[in-house]
Amino acid sequence: MKLLAAQTATTATNLGLGSATAVAVYASAITIITVIDSDGTEGDTDGTTVGSITLPAASVTVIHKDSDQFLKANVTNGTYTKIVSSGT
C-alpha cells in the first residue's frame, strides 16, 4: 500500500478525505465505519448509508469508496489514511 496523506482521526461526522477512493482504517477499539453516499455533506451527519462494517479492536482494514462518498465512524478511537491500494 502506498500512503498518500498523513493520518486523520476518525470522527462521528462525514469525511471525504480528499476524495480518497481507498482508505486504511485503524481501529484501536471496536468501531463501526459507515460509507455515506454523495448526497451527504462534508462535516455533517446527513446522507444515505451505502454500507457499514464493524471493525475489531487493534485492526487495520482497507475500505474502498467512490471519490464523492464519505466515511463516518461511531467513535473517535481510530485513524484514516488515504492510500493507493495494490492493484489500483
Helices and strands as residue ranges (DSSP letters): E 2-3, E 8-9, E 22-27, E 31-36, E 49-55, E 59-64, E 70-73, E 78-84
